[in-house]
Amino acid sequence: MIETMYQAPGIGLAANQVGRPVRLIVFDVTQKENGRNPSVLINPEIIETEGDQTVEEGCLSVPDLFSDVKRSAKVKIRGIDAKGNPLELCGEGMLATVLQHEIDHLDGILFIDRLSSLKRASIKKGFKGK
């Protein structure tokens, strides 16, 4: 999954995006010039949130579509790491956005589901024309 994420190219990927019926996400928000630092999180759940931020998001599941999405600015996540150890992870900024975005995938939510009904309708209309 990590290699698929990098090839896409993306900074996060949920298992169900590649046909795997497990609650697992991979992500890497490091700048490319600083090397790679991928993370794996199994059974992630958001246990705390704080503040708001709006960030332009895109998605490997909806290519070439980008829109501003309002999410929590800080999150605390509980899950299991790749070695099977319990883990709590705090993220803010881009990391908070990616964690929420990928956990949404596991819950069957696309970023476009978080847009206003008017914006969502406009996007769906555009897809019907293609």
C-alpha positions in Angstrom: 0.0 0.0 0.0 2.8 2.4 0.8 4.3 1.9 -2.7 0.9 2.4 -4.3 0.5 5.7 -2.3 3.8 7.0 -3.5 3.2 6.0 -7.1 -0.2 7.7 -7.2 1.3 10.1 -6.0 -0.4 10.7 -2.7 0.3 11.4 1.0 -2.3 8.9 2.4 -4.2 5.8 1.4 -6.9 3.7 3.1 -7.0 -0.1 2.6 -10.5 0.0 1.2 -9.3 2.2 -1.7 -7.2 -0.7 -3.0 -9.8 -3.4 -2.3 -8.6 -4.5 1.1 -11.5 -5.0 3.6 -9.5 -4.0 6.6 -9.3 -0.9 8.8 -5.8 0.2 7.9 -4.3 3.5 6.6 -0.8 4.5 5.4 0.4 8.1 5.3 3.5 10.2 4.8 3.3 14.0 5.1 7.1 14.6 5.0 8.4 16.8 2.2 9.8 14.7 -0.6 13.2 16.5 -0.4 13.5 15.4 3.2 13.2 11.7 2.4 10.3 9.3 3.0 8.8 8.5 6.4 5.7 6.3 5.9 3.5 5.3 8.8 0.9 2.5 9.1 -2.0 2.7 11.4 -4.4 -0.3 12.0 -7.9 0.2 13.4 -7.5 4.0 13.7 -10.1 6.0 15.6 -10.3 9.6 16.4 -10.5 10.1 20.1 -10.1 13.9 20.5 -10.4 16.9 18.2 -9.7 20.6 18.6 -10.2 23.7 16.5 -11.0 24.1 12.9 -9.0 24.5 9.7 -9.9 24.6 6.0 -7.5 23.0 3.6 -7.7 22.2 -0.1 -8.0 18.5 -0.5 -7.8 16.0 -3.3 -8.3 12.3 -3.4 -6.9 9.3 -5.3 -10.4 8.0 -5.5 -11.7 11.2 -7.2 -8.8 12.2 -9.6 -8.4 15.8 -10.7 -10.9 17.1 -8.2 -9.9 19.5 -5.4 -11.9 21.5 -3.0 -11.6 23.3 0.4 -12.7 21.1 3.2 -13.3 22.2 6.8 -11.9 19.7 9.4 -10.5 19.7 12.9 -7.1 21.5 13.2 -5.8 19.0 15.8 -6.7 15.4 16.3 -5.7 12.6 18.7 -5.8 9.1 17.1 -5.7 5.7 18.8 -4.7 2.6 16.8 -2.2 -0.1 16.4 1.2 0.4 14.6 2.7 -1.9 12.0 4.4 -4.0 14.7 1.1 -4.6 16.6 1.8 -2.1 19.4 -1.0 0.2 20.7 -0.4 3.7 19.6 -1.8 7.2 20.3 -0.8 9.8 17.8 -1.5 13.6 17.9 -1.5 15.5 14.7 -2.1 19.1 13.6 -2.1 20.9 10.3 -1.6 18.7 7.3 -1.1 15.5 9.4 -4.5 16.2 11.1 -6.1 16.6 7.7 -4.6 13.4 6.2 -5.6 11.3 9.3 -9.2 12.5 9.2 -9.4 12.1 5.4 -8.1 8.5 5.5 -10.2 7.5 8.5 -13.2 8.9 6.6 -12.4 6.5 3.8 -12.6 3.6 6.2 -16.0 4.9 7.3 -17.2 5.1 3.7 -17.0 8.9 3.5 -15.3 10.8 0.6 -14.1 14.4 1.1 -16.8 15.5 -1.3 -19.4 14.3 1.3 -18.0 17.0 3.6 -18.8 19.8 1.1 -22.0 21.9 1.0 -24.9 20.4 -0.7 -24.7 23.0 -3.5 -21.0 22.4 -4.1 -21.6 18.6 -4.0 -24.4 18.9 -6.5 -22.2 20.9 -8.8 -19.5 18.3 -8.7 -21.9 15.5 -9.4 -23.4 17.3 -12.3 -19.9 17.7 -13.7 -19.2 14.0 -13.4 -22.4 13.1 -15.2 -21.3 15.1 -18.2 -18.1 13.1 -18.6 
